[in-house]
Amino acid sequence: MICAEMPLAAAKDGLFPDRFKNISKNGVPVYGIIAATALASIAMAINYIGSGGAEVFTTLVLMTGIPVYFAQRGKMTEPEALPEYR
């Protein structure tokens, strides 16, 4: 359940996209559960492809960038104009 609650809290803080705030009528953060399940399934598939331990570890470490991507995507705005220097 923590896999769904953390993205929900991050979305409420404005770090994740708003879709992670969506809660079902039963109070379940559905999008967070689906995203966590999909990432876990991908990790398991990578493990069973037959890669060596070091390769699986490297792939899992590289996958840690996915939450950073969502966090930055949620914060993307137009940059503020810089003041003119004279």
Backbone hydrogen bonds, N-H to C=O, Kabsch-Sander energy under -0.5 kcal/mol:
donor,donor_aa,acceptor,acceptor_aa,energy
4,A,1,M,-1.2
5,E,1,M,-1.9
6,M,2,I,-2.2
8,L,4,A,-1.3
9,A,5,E,-2.5
10,A,6,M,-2.4
11,A,7,P,-2.4
12,K,8,L,-2.1
13,D,9,A,-1.5
14,G,11,A,-1.0
15,L,10,A,-3.1
16,F,10,A,-1.0
20,F,17,P,-1.6
21,K,18,D,-2.3
22,N,19,R,-0.9
24,S,28,V,-2.8
27,G,24,S,-2.0
30,V,28,V,-1.9
33,I,29,P,-1.7
34,I,30,V,-2.6
35,A,31,Y,-2.5
36,A,32,G,-2.4
37,T,33,I,-2.5
38,A,34,I,-2.4
39,L,35,A,-2.3
40,A,36,A,-2.3
41,S,37,T,-2.3
42,I,38,A,-2.3
43,A,39,L,-2.3
44,M,40,A,-2.3
45,A,41,S,-2.5
46,I,42,I,-2.4
47,N,43,A,-1.8
48,Y,44,M,-2.0
49,I,45,A,-0.8
49,I,46,I,-0.5
50,G,47,N,-0.7
51,S,46,I,-0.7
56,V,52,G,-2.3
57,F,53,G,-2.4
58,T,54,A,-2.4
59,T,55,E,-2.3
60,L,56,V,-2.5
61,V,57,F,-2.3
62,L,58,T,-2.4
63,M,59,T,-1.8
64,T,60,L,-0.6
64,T,61,V,-1.0
65,G,62,L,-1.4
66,I,63,M,-1.9
68,V,64,T,-0.6
69,Y,65,G,-2.1
70,F,66,I,-2.1
71,A,67,P,-2.6
72,Q,68,V,-2.6
73,R,69,Y,-2.5
74,G,70,F,-2.0
75,K,71,A,-0.9
76,M,72,Q,-0.6
76,M,73,R,-0.7
